[in-house]
Amino acid sequence: MAIDRKFLGFALPPFKVTATPERIARFADAIGERNPLYRERIAPPTFLKVLEGDDNSSRRILDALAVPLPRVLHAEQQFDYLAPVRAGDELVVERRVTDLYDKKGGEMEFIVIETSFTGPSGMLAARSRQIVLVRNAARSH
């Protein structure tokens, strides 16, 4: 299986998410965060991973690229924070495929997905860059 390069630049329609105090508290519980700052007012940094997956966006990207879920591994994630995400903030999330490449003669394909999080003031609050690894059957040489 080779991911069609026509999907380079593929983007989902932007969607809105809210960083509710309840979601932040549940996430803080899940990661063992005890600092009240990250439980009551400001979302812990990796909380953005939860928000980017809203609207079933990760699955929708893989489906659009015809990537079978059993072959997928989360390879890498990077976040750039420009402003804190506060409890109650409504964010606009935009996700785009910015690179597609392979290694080992196509045995491993990589999808780079960049996500932007625009805050309530219209300012960019954060960006993320995710690399998804797709394992393909060994190819004969």
N, C-alpha and C positions, 0 to 999 in steps of 0.2 A: 504494500500500500504506500502510495506517495501522496502527500497532501498537495493538492493543486495550488500552484503559486498564484492563481488568480485571486486567492483569498488574502493575499498581502494587502493590507489596508482595510480589510473587512471591519466594520464597526457595528455595534448594536445601537439601537436608538437610545438616547440618554434616558435615564430613569431617576426618580427621586426616592430617597430613603431618609428616615428620621433616626437619629441617634437618641432613642428614648432612654430615660434614666433606668427603666427596667431592663432593657437590653444591655446597657453598659454594666449594670450590677450583675446580671447573669454571666456575662463574659468575664468580669472580674472574679467571680466565684470560680469559674471554670479554669482560670489560669492561676488561681491562688493569690490574686492581688489583694492586699490588705490595706494599702494606703487609701485613706478616705478621699483624697483628691481624685484618685482614679476610680472611685466607686460612685461618687455623688455628683461631681461637676464636670470632669474632663475624661474623655474616653481614653483607656490605655492605648498606646500606639498601635499594637497589632489588631485592635478592634476594627480597623479599616478592612482587614481580610474578610470579616463577617459582612460588612456593608457591601463590598464589591460583589459578593456572591448573591445578594438579593436579586429578586426578579428572575431567579434561576439562570443568571447570566453566564456563569461558567459552563453549564451544561448546554445552553443555547449556542455558545461559540463553538463548542466541540461538535454539536449536531450540525451546525452550518458547514463546518469543515469536513464532515463525514468521518470523524475520528471515533472509533469504538472505545467506549469508556474503559473496558478491561485492559487496554493497552497503555493507559495514561498513568504517568507519575508526575507529581508536583516536584519540579527540579530545583527551583530557586524563586525567592521573592525578595524584593527590595522596596522600601518605602522612603519617600522624601516628604518630610513634614514642613509645611510652610506656615501653618496656624493650628492651634489646638482645635480638636473637635469637641464641642461642649454638649452636655446633655440638653436635648431639645432641638439641636441644630437639624435643619433639613438640608441635605446635600444632594446635588445633582451628580450622578455617576455616569461617566462616559468611558467605554471600553473599546479598544481597537487592537487588531493584530498588526504589529509593526515589523515583525521579521519572521521568516520561515527558513530553516536551514536543516541540513542533515549531517550526520557523521557516520563513520564506519560503513561507507558504501550504501547508505540508506537504511541500515539496521536501526538507527536511532534518528528520529526527526524531532525538531524542536520548534515550538510555537512561542513567540514572544508576544505577550499581551500587555499593553500599557493602559493604565486606568487613571483618570483624573477625577478628583473630588472637589467640586466647587461649592463653597460655603454660602450661607444665607446672604452675605453681602455682595455676592457675585465674584468674590475673590477666590483664587485657587487655594484650597486648604491643604491638599496633599496630592501626590502622584504615587503610583506603584508600578513596578515592572515585574511581571511574573513570567517565568519560563516553564513551559510544560513539555515534558519528554514523552514522546510516543514511541513505544517499542514495536518494531516490526519483526517479522520472522526473518531469520538469517537468510541472506541471499547467497546464491551460489556464485562463485567467481570463475 
